[in-house]
């Protein structure tokens, strides 16, 4: 039973991380490429870590909860790194694709 | 908005609780020795570092904060599925866009939390805060600030602004009472 749970969690996690990476390759411009890795990977990593937690809690005697910490740190750092990257992209005035709406909302750097 | 705690020896209650929990989680044990050590660390580290910190607004409604956290966690899961569908669907149909959301919040720390939740929730990544510098002049009305976000698939700008303001900003305003 636990093996089933672990394998299902691993499959879900793996497919979300894969989808995030596909987004990184497939999207046409820098700003859109950021969306895949910031979101699809957080849930992917979370379920991979849950799988690790279930595995180590059942194969050893003690409950293993360190993996929760890794997920929390990932959740905290993912938006910050995304913000740093998009801010530097705006600073360098990177081109976004033609059909992007509301480009005039971007103000000049102060 | 309140910056000071009631107790002098506990300048940042949330940081202390987090330190306590993280120490126990890192050691993966709840033995008496580790609990005592965690308590000592949780009280002394904020006390020693408090002179270096800028004062941040305190959470005034903790129950609401936990409820908001649960809502955000739920939204993160749905966001992941939505973005996965958008990524796998046809790229040509996506209409990306930049949207400027007017903020009612004025202090940097609630704005940071709002920006992070926006980054983690469906199809949006926060890009910039205008004006970037925080300018608090005593007795003056604080400046109106904007959050610039990049949307992967923009369909209705007004609707999106409304959702962000109601779903994520209003609870934050209440939690920090600002």
Interface residues (C-beta under 8 A of the other chain):
Chain A: X16 X19 X20 X22 X23 X26 X27 X28 X29 X31 X32 X34 X35 X36 X38 X39 X40 X42 X43 X44 X62 X64 X65 X66 X68 X69 X75 X76 X78 X79 X80 X82 X83 X86 X87 X90 X96 X97 X99 X100 X101 X102 X103 X105 X106 X107 X110
Chain B: X22 X25 X26 X28 X76 X77 X79 X80 X83 X84 X86 X87 X88 X91 X94 X95 X96 X97 X98 X99 X100 X115 X116 X117 X119 X120 X123 X125 X126 X127 X128 X130 X131 X132 X133 X148 X150 X152 X154 X157
